[in-house]
Amino acid sequence: MDLRVPEYAYMFGFLQADGHLQQGVGQKGKLSVELNSQDVGLLREFQRLTPYNSSVTERTRSTNFAEVHTSATWTLCSLEARTRLNACGLPYGRKSVTIAPPAGEFSRRDYLRGLIDADGSVGFTGKGFPFVSLATASAAVAGFLRDYCRDTTGAERNLRRNARDNVFNILYTMAVAQRLAADLYYPGCLSLERKRAAAALLPAWSRPAGMRAAHTRRRWTEEEDRILLGSVSPAAAAEALGRTIQSCHLRRWRLGNGQASMPSRP
């Protein structure tokens, strides 16, 4: 499982969110993933990518949500495979709070798409707005999504657990969701077919006439801070940087009061 390879990075993200790594007596144990039978194709892709014996089985039963529900389960028992997954960052037992992005080099967007396919949603809100969302109990995963989307789209988010179940419900909508989904669900990527199809519909949305575009905060760089501090006035800095005088006043005040870090020397 080389996480620099897109398919393995995606698979690992999916397993972190929706897989179950169980440890038995001695060297016994198993990895299992159970999905709706309509998603069995993804499990067969996981089976194809894994060079160890594994099985995909289906069963039909009654649940609290449907009288007849058919699910598919991929099961992998190899100790060597389980040890590798555990070393990459897939914990044994309960894991929702403790999972985190891999420590080494990995394909970031494919890993994130795996998380969203397992524990997120892509589509349109009840009002018809495009959205991409992820629910996670892991602060490390929430921070990873926030930072990735900021780097990809420029959108900022403040992370906060909800009061009801203490998880992060992170939501991106409209143009930001369109840009994020286009980046994550690129042509030919490994993903749940139904979510890839939903992502493909998002570009068709256009902002209604008269709807104000959300403001995206422009972050200050160290070079801009140096120009600001070296200018004779905030007005001169604003002209040089293409910013407002008010924003230059505020940034200079924050630098002077320690609320923002002073730039390093070039």
N, C-alpha and C positions, 0 to 999 in steps of 0.2 A: 504494500500500500504506500506508494510514493505520492504524498499529498501535493506535490508540484504538478501532478497529472490531473487535469480537470475532472475526469470521471471519478477518480479516487477521492479527490477533495470534496466533490458533491456527495459521494456515498458516505464519507465520514461525517459530514455535517448532518446528513439525514439520520445516520445511526446514533449520533449524539442526542438528537432530539427525540427520535421515535424508536430506537432500538433498545433491547434489554439484554444486558450481559450478566448472566447468572453463574455463580461459582458453586460447585458441588463439593462432595467429599473427595479428598485427594486431588487428582487431575481432572475430575469430572466437571462439567459445566457446559454452557451453550450460549450462543448469541441467537436471538430471535427477533423478527420484525413481523408484526401482523397488520395487514392493510385490508381495506375493502377489496373484494375480488376484482373490481373494475381496474384496480391498480396493480394487478398481478404481473403485468409486463415489466414494471420497474424492479420487482423482486427477482424476476428472471435475469434482468440485466446485472443485478448484484451477484447472482449466482454465476453468471458468465465471467464477471470480473475477478472472482475469487478462485484461486488455484487450489482449492481444497474441496473435498466431498461435502455437499450440502444438499438440502431438499427444499422443495416448494410444495406445500400441501394446501388443500382447501377444505373448509367445513361449513356446514349450514346449521344455524341454531336460532333460537328465539332470544331477543334481547329486550331491554327496557325501551328501545327506540323503534324496534320493528319486530313483527311476528316472525318474519323470515329474513335472516341476514346471512349472507355468504361472505366469508373472509378468506384471505390467503396468507399463509405464514411461511417465511423463509427461515430455516433453522441451520445453524452452523455449529458443529461441536469441536472442531480441531483445536487442540490446546495451543499449537503454534500460532494459529490465526488469532485466537482470543488474546494471547500474550501480546501480539503485535498491536492489536486494536487498543488494548489497555495501555500500552506504552505510548501510543499516539495521543491518548487523552480520553478514552471511553471508559468511565469507571464501572466497577462491578456494583450491582444493587441500585439503590435510589441515587439519581444523578441530576435531577432538574436544577438544583441550586449550584452544584459544583462544576458543571461542565464549563469549558472555556475554549477559546480558539487554540489551535495547535501552537506549540512554542517555536517550532522551526519554520522553515520556508514552506509556504503552501499557496495554492491558487485561491485567492480571497473571494472572488465573486462566485466561484463554483461552490465553495464551502458555504457561503451565505445562502445561495439558492437552495442547497440541501436543507438548511435550517428552516427556511421559509416554506419549502414544499412540505416539510414534516409538521411544523408548528405555526405556520403563518397562513395568510390568505392573500389572494390577488384577484382583482375584479372591479366591480362598480358598487358604490354605496347605494342606499335606498333612494338617494336624490340623483343618482346617475353620474356621480363623480368617480373617476379612476382612483384606486387605492392599492397600496401594498402595506401589509401589517405583519407583525410578529408578536406573539405572546411568549414570554420566557421568564423563568424565576431566577435565571443566572445574570448577575450584574455584569460579568465579563462578556457574555454574549450580547446583552443589551448595549453595552458600550461599544462593542465591535460594530454592530449595525449602525449605531449613531455616527461613529467615525467614518465608516465606509460611505454612508450616504452623504455626509458632509463633504468628503473628498470627491465624490462622484457628481453630486448635484449642487453643492453649495448650501444645502438646507441645514439649519441648526435645530437640535432638539434638546430639551432638558429632560433628563430621565427621572422618573418618579414611580415608585411602586404604588399600585392601587390599594385602597383601604380594604377592599372586600377579600381578596385572596393573596395579597402581598406579591403580585407578579408585575412585570413591566408589560404594558400594552402599548407598543410603539406603532404609530400610524403615520403614513405618508399619503397625501392625496394630490389630486389634480396633476399639474405639470411635473411636479417632483416625482410623483408615483410613475408617471409615464417615462421619465428619464431613467429612474431606478429599474423599472421592469424591463426596459429595452436593453439596459446594460446586463442584467442578470440572465434574462431569457434570450440569449443570442441564438442565431440559427444553428441547428445541429447539436445543441447542448443536451446533456442527459438531464431529464426532469420528469415529473409527473405530467403525463400528456394533457390532463384536464387543466392544470395550472399554466402550462405552456400555451394552451389554446386561449385561456382567459387573458394572459399577458399580451397575446397577439392582437386582442381587440382594443387594448387601451389607447394606441395611437390614433384611433378614429375619433376620439373625443376632442372637441375644441372648446375653448372658453367662451361662454355666452357673451354676447355684446353687452357692455355695461358692467360686467363682473370685474371687480378690481383684482389685479394680480397681487398675490402675497409678496411682501417685501422679503428679500433674502439678504440677511446681514452680511456685509463685506468685512472680512476679518483683517486686522492690521498685521502687516509683516514687519520684521525687524528693520528692513531697509526703509519702509515708510516711517517707522518711528525715528530713525536717524535723521531723515529729511525734516520731519516735524520739529525735532529738538534743535536742529541746526538752522531753522528758519527764523527770520526776524520777528514774525508775528504769525498767529494762526491763519490770518487772511492770506499771507504769502504761501503758507504751507498748503492751504486749501486749493489755491490756484495751481500749485505744482503737482499736487496729488490727485486732483479731480474729485475732491471731497468737499463737504460743506464746512463752513467756518465753525458752526456749532460742534460738529463731530471732532474737529481739530482741537477746539477749546477743551472738550470733554476728555479726549485722549491725553492731552498734555497734562491736564489736572490729575488723571489717573496715574500717569507715569510719575508725576511729582509726589503723589501721596502713597505710592507703593501698592496701589490696587492693580497695577499692571507691571510686568517685569521690564526693566530697562533693557534696551537692545545691547547685544554684545558688540565689541569693537570689530570693525570689518577687517 
